[in-house]
Amino acid sequence: MNKFGSITLISILLFLFAPIAFAQDAKVGSEAPSFTLTDTNGTEHSLSDFRGKFVVLEWLNHDCPFVVKHYESGNMQKLQREHAENDGVWLSVVSSVPGKQGYVTPEEGNKLAEEKNAAPAGILLDTEGSVGKMYGAKTTPHMYVIDPEGKLIYAGAIDDKPTTNLSDVEGAHNYVMAAISQAKAGQEVVNPTTVAYGCSVKY
């Protein structure tokens, strides 16, 4: 193969294995994109239904070891319950499409939630990946915080320990809860965006 053939082959491989790119409408500091999705119990949820509350969006794939870290340690469930107790709304979003890792039927989603003792207000099934792409969700978990006025105030990692080690949960700085606390206190969110870590969303 001559050098031009090699260049062409490299270009094709780069194209085939490049990260998924898509238009992103969600922008921190702007109004969060509206959406309506059905949860695992068959109930429709629209973002506008929760105006007046802090909403957390958690992109979910129970087959991802980074997600396993936060559920096996009990960290995610603890955060879900604490947020609900403080009049917040926590929504888990599954954007894995049928046939891809992490996809669940409503029955499978409910069974996993029961097994994990999870406590979101709903597990939303984004089976076409449209909401995930609209928000630019790239990993599980990818976290977003929307304030009571409907503005997106945080997007990124759950915390500052991008590992799969359960022991790293303790002592980690949780960006999500920090953003909520700062906003409730009338302060600017110190870290409004961070680099999300985890497994790629399986669009």
GROMACS elastic network, one bead per residue, 0.5 to 0.9 nm:
[ bonds ]
;  ai    aj funct       b0    kb
    1     4     6  0.80281   500
    1     5     6  0.58272   500
    1     6     6  0.65306   500
    2     5     6  0.52875   500
    2     6     6  0.63565   500
    2     7     6  0.88163   500
    3     7     6  0.62191   500
    3     8     6  0.86675   500
    4     7     6  0.50752   500
    4     8     6  0.62509   500
    4     9     6  0.86654   500
    5     8     6  0.50901   500
    5     9     6  0.61976   500
    5    10     6  0.86208   500
    6     9     6  0.51094   500
    6    10     6  0.61424   500
    6    11     6  0.85529   500
    7    10     6  0.51330   500
    7    11     6  0.61422   500
    7    12     6  0.86968   500
    8    11     6  0.50747   500
    8    12     6  0.62819   500
    8    13     6  0.87188   500
    9    12     6  0.51463   500
    9    13     6  0.62346   500
    9    14     6  0.86253   500
   10    13     6  0.51175   500
   10    14     6  0.61151   500
   10    15     6  0.85740   500
   11    14     6  0.51629   500
   11    15     6  0.62184   500
   11    16     6  0.87011   500
   12    15     6  0.50821   500
   12    16     6  0.61816   500
   12    17     6  0.86901   500
   13    16     6  0.50731   500
   13    17     6  0.60975   500
   13    18     6  0.81866   500
   14    17     6  0.53810   500
   14    18     6  0.55838   500
   15    18     6  0.53946   500
   15    19     6  0.88307   500
   16    19     6  0.87800   500
   17    20     6  0.86119   500
   18    21     6  0.83998   500
   20   138     6  0.84862   500
   20   203     6  0.86482   500
   21   133     6  0.89049   500
   21   136     6  0.88810   500
   22   133     6  0.64140   500
   22   134     6  0.81658   500
   22   136     6  0.73955   500
   23   133     6  0.70105   500
   23   134     6  0.68074   500
   23   135     6  0.88218   500
   23   136     6  0.74841   500
   24    27     6  0.78333   500
   24   133     6  0.64480   500
   24   134     6  0.50614   500
   24   135     6  0.58009   500
   24   136     6  0.51487   500
   24   137     6  0.89107   500
   25    32     6  0.83822   500
   25    33     6  0.67408   500
   25   133     6  0.84716   500
   25   134     6  0.53600   500
   25   135     6  0.61962   500
   25   136     6  0.76134   500
   26    30     6  0.75649   500
   26    31     6  0.77844   500
   26    32     6  0.58998   500
   26    33     6  0.59325   500
   26   134     6  0.64303   500
   26   136     6  0.69510   500
   26   152     6  0.76320   500
   27    30     6  0.55628   500
   27    31     6  0.75893   500
   27    32     6  0.72339   500
   27    33     6  0.87054   500
   27   135     6  0.80959   500
   27   152     6  0.68658   500
   27   153     6  0.87533   500
   27   155     6  0.85800   500
   28    31     6  0.79643   500
   28    32     6  0.79427   500
   28   151     6  0.75795   500
   28   153     6  0.53809   500
   28   154     6  0.61755   500
   28   155     6  0.68746   500
   28   192     6  0.70150   500
   28   193     6  0.74534   500
   29    32     6  0.86176   500
   29   151     6  0.62556   500
   29   152     6  0.56745   500
   29   153     6  0.57121   500
   29   154     6  0.83057   500
   29   192     6  0.84743   500
   30    33     6  0.88545   500
   30   150     6  0.84947   500
   30   151     6  0.54298   500
   30   152     6  0.59075   500
   30   153     6  0.79912   500
   31    34     6  0.85879   500
   31   146     6  0.84608   500
   31   149     6  0.82068   500
   31   150     6  0.56398   500
   31   152     6  0.58574   500
   32    47     6  0.86657   500
   32   135     6  0.84183   500
   32   146     6  0.68206   500
   32   150     6  0.59616   500
   32   151     6  0.53380   500
   32   152     6  0.50088   500
   32   153     6  0.88094   500
   33    47     6  0.83519   500
   33   131     6  0.87534   500
   33   134     6  0.74668   500
   33   135     6  0.74399   500
   33   150     6  0.88168   500
   33   152     6  0.86497   500
   34    46     6  0.72381   500
   34    47     6  0.57341   500
   34    48     6  0.69023   500
   34   131     6  0.89836   500
   35    45     6  0.81737   500
   35    46     6  0.56166   500
   35    47     6  0.58378   500
   35    48     6  0.80989   500
   35   131     6  0.69406   500
   36    44     6  0.66015   500
   36    45     6  0.54558   500
   36    47     6  0.66620   500
   36    48     6  0.87673   500
   36   131     6  0.87558   500
   37    43     6  0.83106   500
   37    44     6  0.55603   500
   37    45     6  0.54934   500
   37    46     6  0.66148   500
   37    47     6  0.89380   500
   37   124     6  0.59214   500
   37   125     6  0.64983   500
   37   126     6  0.66571   500
   37   131     6  0.85577   500
   38    41     6  0.78407   500
   38    42     6  0.57106   500
   38    43     6  0.53320   500
   38    45     6  0.60926   500
   38    46     6  0.88110   500
   38   122     6  0.88670   500
   38   123     6  0.83118   500
   38   124     6  0.56720   500
   38   125     6  0.60540   500
   38   126     6  0.80188   500
   39    42     6  0.53626   500
   39    43     6  0.53923   500
   39    44     6  0.62822   500
   39    45     6  0.72673   500
   39    93     6  0.88396   500
   39   106     6  0.74901   500
   39   122     6  0.58430   500
   39   123     6  0.51408   500
   39   125     6  0.57653   500
   39   126     6  0.89847   500
   40    43     6  0.74168   500
   40   105     6  0.75556   500
   40   107     6  0.69458   500
   40   108     6  0.85801   500
   40   109     6  0.63096   500
   40   110     6  0.63992   500
   40   122     6  0.73812   500
   40   123     6  0.58597   500
   40   124     6  0.65426   500
   40   125     6  0.69101   500
   41    44     6  0.89083   500
   41   106     6  0.66941   500
   41   107     6  0.83543   500
   41   110     6  0.78933   500
   41   122     6  0.83008   500
   41   123     6  0.84558   500
   42   106     6  0.79117   500
   43   122     6  0.86868   500
   44   124     6  0.85878   500
   45    48     6  0.85135   500
   45    49     6  0.70166   500
   45    50     6  0.89109   500
   45   122     6  0.83103   500
   45   124     6  0.79911   500
   46    49     6  0.53921   500
   46    50     6  0.76716   500
   47    50     6  0.57923   500
   47    51     6  0.73397   500
   47    55     6  0.85402   500
   47   150     6  0.84149   500
   48    51     6  0.54067   500
   48   150     6  0.78512   500
   49    52     6  0.89311   500
   50    53     6  0.58083   500
   50    54     6  0.79604   500
   50    55     6  0.72522   500
   50    88     6  0.89385   500
   50    89     6  0.74144   500
   50   148     6  0.78284   500
   50   150     6  0.85818   500
   51    54     6  0.80577   500
   51    55     6  0.85888   500
   51   147     6  0.82206   500
   51   148     6  0.54432   500
   51   149     6  0.63204   500
   51   150     6  0.61976   500
   52   147     6  0.76574   500
   52   149     6  0.61846   500
   52   150     6  0.78167   500
   53    87     6  0.69344   500
   53    88     6  0.56034   500
   53    89     6  0.68337   500
   53   146     6  0.82684   500
   53   147     6  0.65523   500
   53   149     6  0.79727   500
   53   150     6  0.85475   500
   54    83     6  0.86734   500
   54    87     6  0.78668   500
   54    88     6  0.50821   500
   54    89     6  0.62766   500
   54    90     6  0.84913   500
   54   145     6  0.69942   500
   54   146     6  0.57020   500
   54   148     6  0.52152   500
   54   149     6  0.86639   500
   54   150     6  0.84406   500
   54   180     6  0.74518   500
   55    88     6  0.60616   500
   55    90     6  0.58081   500
   55    91     6  0.74587   500
   55   144     6  0.80947   500
   55   145     6  0.57253   500
   55   146     6  0.50358   500
   55   147     6  0.65490   500
   55   148     6  0.76828   500
   55   150     6  0.86863   500
   56    80     6  0.89360   500
   56    83     6  0.86178   500
   56    88     6  0.78843   500
   56    89     6  0.62766   500
   56    91     6  0.61311   500
   56    92     6  0.82863   500
   56   143     6  0.71166   500
   56   144     6  0.56564   500
   56   146     6  0.64643   500
   56   147     6  0.89710   500
   56   176     6  0.80482   500
   57    89     6  0.86786   500
   57    90     6  0.61894   500
   57    91     6  0.50597   500
   57    92     6  0.59047   500
   57    93     6  0.68648   500
   57   142     6  0.80492   500
   57   143     6  0.57051   500
   57   144     6  0.50269   500
   57   145     6  0.64729   500
   57   146     6  0.81972   500
   58    90     6  0.75471   500
   58    91     6  0.62146   500
   58    93     6  0.59383   500
   58    94     6  0.86628   500
   58   140     6  0.78962   500
   58   141     6  0.61340   500
   58   142     6  0.59676   500
   58   144     6  0.67594   500
   58   158     6  0.88945   500
   59    91     6  0.86170   500
   59    92     6  0.58346   500
   59    94     6  0.60342   500
   59    95     6  0.73603   500
   59   132     6  0.80501   500
   59   137     6  0.72594   500
   59   138     6  0.88086   500
   59   139     6  0.72655   500
   59   140     6  0.53117   500
   59   141     6  0.50157   500
   59   142     6  0.51780   500
   59   143     6  0.65391   500
   59   144     6  0.87989   500
   59   201     6  0.81526   500
   60    64     6  0.84927   500
   60    67     6  0.71593   500
   60    92     6  0.60604   500
   60    93     6  0.56883   500
   60    94     6  0.52077   500
   60    95     6  0.76909   500
   60    96     6  0.86682   500
   60   102     6  0.78336   500
   60   123     6  0.87723   500
   60   139     6  0.86074   500
   60   140     6  0.54315   500
   60   141     6  0.57581   500
   60   142     6  0.79411   500
   60   201     6  0.85649   500
   61    64     6  0.56430   500
   61    67     6  0.66398   500
   61    68     6  0.86946   500
   61    93     6  0.87272   500
   61    94     6  0.65544   500
   61    95     6  0.83812   500
   61    96     6  0.75614   500
   61   101     6  0.76878   500
   61   103     6  0.75612   500
   61   104     6  0.89848   500
   61   140     6  0.60999   500
   61   141     6  0.76035   500
   61   199     6  0.84311   500
   61   201     6  0.79900   500
   61   202     6  0.88941   500
   62    65     6  0.77675   500
   62    66     6  0.88450   500
   62    67     6  0.59797   500
   62    68     6  0.62635   500
   62    71     6  0.85437   500
   62   102     6  0.62286   500
   62   112     6  0.80299   500
   62   140     6  0.87940   500
   63    66     6  0.87999   500
   63    67     6  0.74577   500
   63    68     6  0.71998   500
   63   101     6  0.69217   500
   63   102     6  0.57522   500
   64    67     6  0.52969   500
   64    68     6  0.62216   500
   64    69     6  0.87969   500
   64   101     6  0.85613   500
   64   102     6  0.77202   500
   64   140     6  0.70713   500
   64   141     6  0.87137   500
   64   198     6  0.74535   500
   64   199     6  0.59501   500
   64   200     6  0.88677   500
   65    69     6  0.61491   500
   65    70     6  0.89041   500
   65   164     6  0.60544   500
   65   198     6  0.78534   500
   65   199     6  0.77521   500
   66    69     6  0.51607   500
   66    70     6  0.69041   500
   66   140     6  0.72081   500
   66   141     6  0.72515   500
   66   162     6  0.81626   500
   66   163     6  0.68788   500
   66   165     6  0.83119   500
   66   197     6  0.80221   500
   66   198     6  0.53402   500
   66   199     6  0.69757   500
   67    70     6  0.53852   500
   67    71     6  0.63577   500
   67    72     6  0.84698   500
   67    76     6  0.87297   500
   67   140     6  0.64500   500
   67   141     6  0.60982   500
   67   164     6  0.81861   500
   67   198     6  0.74523   500
   67   199     6  0.84278   500
   68    71     6  0.51527   500
   68    72     6  0.55937   500
   68    73     6  0.80928   500
   68   164     6  0.78284   500
   68   166     6  0.86762   500
   69    72     6  0.54777   500
   69    73     6  0.60749   500
   69    74     6  0.85231   500
   69    75     6  0.83477   500
   69   163     6  0.83715   500
   69   164     6  0.55436   500
   69   165     6  0.63764   500
   69   166     6  0.51713   500
   69   167     6  0.88178   500
   69   168     6  0.89144   500
   69   169     6  0.80350   500
   70    73     6  0.54272   500
   70    74     6  0.62214   500
   70    75     6  0.51083   500
   70    76     6  0.53163   500
   70    77     6  0.82395   500
   70   164     6  0.85658   500
   70   166     6  0.71977   500
   70   169     6  0.73555   500
   71    75     6  0.60239   500
   71    76     6  0.55046   500
   71    77     6  0.67092   500
   71   116     6  0.67332   500
   71   117     6  0.88012   500
   71   118     6  0.80602   500
   72    75     6  0.77073   500
   72    76     6  0.87290   500
   72   116     6  0.77162   500
   72   166     6  0.75258   500
   73    76     6  0.79466   500
   73    77     6  0.89702   500
   73   166     6  0.59386   500
   73   167     6  0.82063   500
   73   169     6  0.75196   500
   74    77     6  0.54783   500
   74    78     6  0.61182   500
   74    79     6  0.87412   500
   74   116     6  0.83707   500
   74   117     6  0.86219   500
   74   118     6  0.87924   500
   75    78     6  0.51581   500
   75    79     6  0.62805   500
   75    80     6  0.86741   500
   75   169     6  0.72432   500
   75   170     6  0.89743   500
   76    79     6  0.51556   500
   76    80     6  0.61457   500
   76    81     6  0.87028   500
   76   118     6  0.76915   500
   76   119     6  0.87784   500
   77    81     6  0.62263   500
   77    82     6  0.85765   500
   77   116     6  0.81093   500
   77   117     6  0.69458   500
   77   118     6  0.51160   500
   77   119     6  0.59311   500
   77   120     6  0.79506   500
   78    81     6  0.53053   500
   78    82     6  0.61356   500
   78    83     6  0.85587   500
   78   118     6  0.86227   500
   78   119     6  0.84275   500
   79    82     6  0.51115   500
   79    83     6  0.60087   500
   79    84     6  0.85372   500
   79   119     6  0.89954   500
   79   177     6  0.81337   500
   80    83     6  0.52985   500
   80    84     6  0.62741   500
   80    85     6  0.86954   500
   80    88     6  0.89475   500
   80    89     6  0.83689   500
   80    90     6  0.61925   500
   80    91     6  0.89005   500
   80   118     6  0.76595   500
   80   119     6  0.57408   500
   80   120     6  0.58169   500
   80   121     6  0.84971   500
   81    84     6  0.50971   500
   81    85     6  0.61024   500
   81    86     6  0.86556   500
   81    90     6  0.87684   500
   81   118     6  0.86611   500
   81   119     6  0.61861   500
   81   120     6  0.77083   500
   82    85     6  0.50953   500
   82    86     6  0.63914   500
   82    87     6  0.89944   500
   82    88     6  0.85855   500
   83    86     6  0.51674   500
   83    87     6  0.66744   500
   83    88     6  0.51092   500
   83    89     6  0.68750   500
   83    90     6  0.71205   500
   83   177     6  0.84758   500
   84    87     6  0.51407   500
   84    89     6  0.59341   500
   84    90     6  0.71253   500
   84   119     6  0.86499   500
   84   120     6  0.82237   500
   84   121     6  0.80637   500
   85    88     6  0.71271   500
   86    89     6  0.89952   500
   89   120     6  0.76371   500
   89   121     6  0.62178   500
   89   122     6  0.89556   500
   90   119     6  0.82824   500
   90   120     6  0.50971   500
   90   121     6  0.55004   500
   90   122     6  0.73615   500
   91   120     6  0.55024   500
   91   121     6  0.56604   500
   91   122     6  0.52542   500
   91   123     6  0.60923   500
   91   124     6  0.69697   500
   92   120     6  0.63468   500
   92   121     6  0.80002   500
   92   122     6  0.63262   500
   92   124     6  0.60346   500
   92   125     6  0.87514   500
   93   122     6  0.83812   500
   93   123     6  0.58005   500
   93   125     6  0.61704   500
   93   126     6  0.66852   500
   93   131     6  0.88629   500
   93   132     6  0.80876   500
   94    97     6  0.84444   500
   94   102     6  0.74835   500
   94   103     6  0.70081   500
   94   104     6  0.78729   500
   94   123     6  0.72174   500
   94   124     6  0.61628   500
   94   125     6  0.52085   500
   94   126     6  0.56691   500
   94   127     6  0.74054   500
   94   129     6  0.83155   500
   94   132     6  0.84476   500
   94   201     6  0.87846   500
   95   102     6  0.82397   500
   95   103     6  0.74395   500
   95   124     6  0.85659   500
   95   125     6  0.66004   500
   95   127     6  0.57510   500
   95   128     6  0.70495   500
   95   130     6  0.79561   500
   95   131     6  0.76920   500
   95   132     6  0.60004   500
   95   133     6  0.87789   500
   95   137     6  0.88619   500
   95   201     6  0.68030   500
   95   202     6  0.69775   500
   95   203     6  0.66500   500
   96    99     6  0.82548   500
   96   100     6  0.59711   500
   96   101     6  0.65690   500
   96   102     6  0.55228   500
   96   104     6  0.79980   500
   96   125     6  0.85595   500
   96   126     6  0.73856   500
   96   127     6  0.64304   500
   96   128     6  0.79626   500
   96   129     6  0.67786   500
   96   201     6  0.63795   500
   96   203     6  0.55017   500
   97   100     6  0.56583   500
   97   101     6  0.81407   500
   97   102     6  0.81280   500
   97   103     6  0.57912   500
   97   104     6  0.87393   500
   97   126     6  0.76828   500
   97   128     6  0.58827   500
   97   129     6  0.65329   500
   97   202     6  0.66116   500
   97   203     6  0.56179   500
   98   101     6  0.83869   500
   98   102     6  0.88066   500
   98   103     6  0.56998   500
   98   104     6  0.78326   500
   98   105     6  0.89044   500
   98   127     6  0.67686   500
   98   128     6  0.83672   500
   99   102     6  0.87811   500
   99   103     6  0.68655   500
  100   103     6  0.58936   500
  100   202     6  0.60009   500
  100   203     6  0.75860   500
  101   104     6  0.88274   500
  101   201     6  0.88646   500
  101   202     6  0.64369   500
  102   201     6  0.86293   500
  102   202     6  0.73837   500
  103   109     6  0.87627   500
  103   125     6  0.87576   500
  103   127     6  0.78431   500
  103   202     6  0.83416   500
  104   107     6  0.77135   500
  104   108     6  0.54406   500
  104   109     6  0.55290   500
  104   125     6  0.81586   500
  105   108     6  0.50863   500
  105   109     6  0.60437   500
  105   110     6  0.86008   500
  105   125     6  0.84224   500
  106   109     6  0.50914   500
  106   110     6  0.62369   500
  106   111     6  0.86248   500
  106   123     6  0.87853   500
  106   125     6  0.79607   500
  107   110     6  0.52566   500
  107   111     6  0.61745   500
  107   112     6  0.86747   500
  108   111     6  0.50558   500
  108   112     6  0.61392   500
  108   113     6  0.85552   500
  109   112     6  0.52603   500
  109   113     6  0.61976   500
  109   114     6  0.86826   500
  109   123     6  0.73564   500
  110   113     6  0.50467   500
  110   114     6  0.61741   500
  110   115     6  0.85979   500
  110   123     6  0.82032   500
  111   114     6  0.51610   500
  111   115     6  0.61624   500
  111   116     6  0.85963   500
  112   115     6  0.50087   500
  112   116     6  0.60056   500
  112   117     6  0.82927   500
  112   118     6  0.82777   500
  113   116     6  0.51616   500
  113   117     6  0.57927   500
  113   119     6  0.75372   500
  113   120     6  0.87923   500
  113   123     6  0.86052   500
  114   118     6  0.64821   500
  114   119     6  0.88280   500
  115   118     6  0.78255   500
  116   119     6  0.89719   500
  119   122     6  0.81304   500
  120   123     6  0.67893   500
  125   128     6  0.87042   500
  125   129     6  0.88261   500
  126   129     6  0.52174   500
  126   130     6  0.67691   500
  126   131     6  0.64607   500
  126   132     6  0.73092   500
  127   130     6  0.79655   500
  127   203     6  0.87932   500
  128   131     6  0.81283   500
  128   132     6  0.88577   500
  128   203     6  0.76603   500
  129   132     6  0.52442   500
  129   133     6  0.61348   500
  129   134     6  0.85404   500
  129   201     6  0.89578   500
  129   202     6  0.85409   500
  129   203     6  0.58477   500
  130   133     6  0.52291   500
  130   134     6  0.60645   500
  130   135     6  0.86959   500
  131   135     6  0.61922   500
  131   136     6  0.84160   500
  131   137     6  0.85184   500
  132   135     6  0.52392   500
  132   136     6  0.59678   500
  132   137     6  0.50583   500
  132   138     6  0.78781   500
  132   201     6  0.83141   500
  132   203     6  0.85572   500
  133   137     6  0.61007   500
  133   138     6  0.81432   500
  133   203     6  0.85510   500
  134   137     6  0.78314   500
  135   138     6  0.89588   500
  135   144     6  0.88208   500
  137   140     6  0.81493   500
  137   141     6  0.88442   500
  137   142     6  0.60159   500
  137   143     6  0.82143   500
  137   156     6  0.87485   500
  137   196     6  0.87891   500
  137   200     6  0.87789   500
  137   201     6  0.71100   500
  138   141     6  0.86882   500
  138   142     6  0.67864   500
  138   196     6  0.76639   500
  138   197     6  0.86488   500
  138   198     6  0.85991   500
  138   199     6  0.80739   500
  138   200     6  0.55668   500
  138   201     6  0.53589   500
  138   202     6  0.87640   500
  139   142     6  0.51829   500
  139   143     6  0.89625   500
  139   157     6  0.88798   500
  139   196     6  0.65187   500
  139   197     6  0.61768   500
  139   198     6  0.51441   500
  139   199     6  0.50741   500
  139   201     6  0.50416   500
  139   202     6  0.87409   500
  140   143     6  0.83726   500
  140   196     6  0.82654   500
  140   197     6  0.72894   500
  140   198     6  0.51197   500
  140   199     6  0.53484   500
  140   200     6  0.64833   500
  140   201     6  0.62269   500
  141   156     6  0.88247   500
  141   157     6  0.72085   500
  141   158     6  0.70942   500
  141   196     6  0.75307   500
  141   197     6  0.71075   500
  141   198     6  0.60179   500
  141   199     6  0.76652   500
  141   201     6  0.88527   500
  142   155     6  0.75483   500
  142   156     6  0.57815   500
  142   157     6  0.58286   500
  142   158     6  0.70501   500
  142   196     6  0.57112   500
  142   197     6  0.72513   500
  142   198     6  0.77358   500
  142   201     6  0.89938   500
  143   154     6  0.77776   500
  143   155     6  0.57186   500
  143   156     6  0.53805   500
  143   157     6  0.59472   500
  143   158     6  0.59877   500
  143   176     6  0.72186   500
  143   196     6  0.76537   500
  144   152     6  0.73009   500
  144   153     6  0.77121   500
  144   154     6  0.53836   500
  144   156     6  0.66484   500
  144   157     6  0.86642   500
  144   158     6  0.88939   500
  144   176     6  0.75150   500
  145   151     6  0.84654   500
  145   152     6  0.59456   500
  145   153     6  0.57014   500
  145   155     6  0.66499   500
  145   176     6  0.68918   500
  145   179     6  0.76615   500
  145   180     6  0.74703   500
  146   149     6  0.79289   500
  146   150     6  0.57535   500
  146   151     6  0.53725   500
  146   153     6  0.57149   500
  146   154     6  0.71784   500
  146   180     6  0.89139   500
  147   150     6  0.53451   500
  147   151     6  0.53645   500
  147   152     6  0.64344   500
  147   153     6  0.65518   500
  147   180     6  0.80288   500
  147   183     6  0.78537   500
  148   151     6  0.73948   500
  152   155     6  0.76798   500
  153   179     6  0.74445   500
  153   180     6  0.86081   500
  153   183     6  0.83325   500
  153   189     6  0.72565   500
  153   192     6  0.60189   500
  153   193     6  0.84042   500
  154   175     6  0.82985   500
  154   176     6  0.72189   500
  154   179     6  0.66759   500
  154   180     6  0.87559   500
  154   189     6  0.77833   500
  154   191     6  0.75567   500
  154   193     6  0.57128   500
  154   194     6  0.83663   500
  155   176     6  0.84006   500
  155   192     6  0.64740   500
  155   193     6  0.50317   500
  155   194     6  0.66621   500
  155   195     6  0.84108   500
  155   196     6  0.80119   500
  156   159     6  0.86645   500
  156   175     6  0.82133   500
  156   176     6  0.85154   500
  156   192     6  0.81572   500
  156   193     6  0.55293   500
  156   195     6  0.52927   500
  156   197     6  0.79520   500
  157   160     6  0.72258   500
  157   161     6  0.89500   500
  157   162     6  0.81673   500
  157   174     6  0.85188   500
  157   175     6  0.70276   500
  157   176     6  0.79378   500
  157   193     6  0.82818   500
  157   194     6  0.59384   500
  157   195     6  0.58663   500
  157   197     6  0.58381   500
  157   198     6  0.85344   500
  158   161     6  0.86046   500
  158   162     6  0.89234   500
  158   173     6  0.85726   500
  158   174     6  0.58865   500
  158   175     6  0.57458   500
  158   176     6  0.58895   500
  158   177     6  0.87299   500
  158   196     6  0.73670   500
  158   197     6  0.82237   500
  159   162     6  0.74235   500
  159   169     6  0.84656   500
  159   172     6  0.61657   500
  159   173     6  0.53429   500
  159   175     6  0.51871   500
  159   176     6  0.73770   500
  159   196     6  0.87289   500
  160   172     6  0.59960   500
  160   173     6  0.56265   500
  160   174     6  0.68826   500
  160   175     6  0.74628   500
  160   194     6  0.89271   500
  161   164     6  0.86841   500
  161   165     6  0.89134   500
  161   168     6  0.63428   500
  161   169     6  0.73572   500
  161   172     6  0.60575   500
  161   173     6  0.78229   500
  161   197     6  0.89133   500
  162   165     6  0.88831   500
  162   168     6  0.86951   500
  162   196     6  0.83825   500
  162   197     6  0.57971   500
  162   198     6  0.74322   500
  163   166     6  0.83602   500
  163   168     6  0.72991   500
  163   197     6  0.82609   500
  163   198     6  0.82066   500
  164   167     6  0.88654   500
  164   168     6  0.79824   500
  164   198     6  0.85652   500
  165   168     6  0.55372   500
  165   169     6  0.76696   500
  166   169     6  0.57989   500
  166   170     6  0.81802   500
  167   170     6  0.61477   500
  167   171     6  0.88838   500
  168   171     6  0.69092   500
  168   172     6  0.65066   500
  169   172     6  0.54697   500
  169   173     6  0.87486   500
  170   173     6  0.88660   500
  173   177     6  0.89848   500
  173   178     6  0.80561   500
  174   177     6  0.58107   500
  174   178     6  0.61719   500
  174   179     6  0.86841   500
  175   178     6  0.50784   500
  175   179     6  0.60428   500
  175   180     6  0.87116   500
  175   191     6  0.71901   500
  175   192     6  0.85006   500
  175   194     6  0.83821   500
  176   179     6  0.52855   500
  176   180     6  0.65007   500
  176   181     6  0.88019   500
  177   180     6  0.50877   500
  177   181     6  0.61061   500
  177   182     6  0.85334   500
  178   181     6  0.51059   500
  178   182     6  0.60516   500
  178   183     6  0.84961   500
  178   189     6  0.78533   500
  178   190     6  0.84022   500
  178   191     6  0.86668   500
  179   182     6  0.52311   500
  179   183     6  0.60939   500
  179   184     6  0.85497   500
  179   188     6  0.84512   500
  179   189     6  0.53243   500
  179   190     6  0.73158   500
  179   191     6  0.73627   500
  179   192     6  0.72497   500
  180   183     6  0.51789   500
  180   184     6  0.60710   500
  180   185     6  0.85865   500
  180   189     6  0.80909   500
  181   184     6  0.51848   500
  181   185     6  0.62605   500
  181   186     6  0.88126   500
  181   187     6  0.86029   500
  181   189     6  0.87206   500
  182   185     6  0.51299   500
  182   186     6  0.64505   500
  182   187     6  0.50758   500
  182   188     6  0.64709   500
  182   189     6  0.57334   500
  182   190     6  0.78511   500
  183   186     6  0.50736   500
  183   187     6  0.53497   500
  183   188     6  0.64084   500
  183   189     6  0.63069   500
  184   187     6  0.73830   500
  185   188     6  0.88408   500
  187   190     6  0.84279   500
  188   191     6  0.88198   500
  188   192     6  0.86172   500
  189   192     6  0.55462   500
  190   193     6  0.89752   500
  191   194     6  0.67731   500
  193   196     6  0.88239   500
  197   200     6  0.87227   500
  198   201     6  0.88850   500
  199   202     6  0.85839   500
  200   203     6  0.86753   500
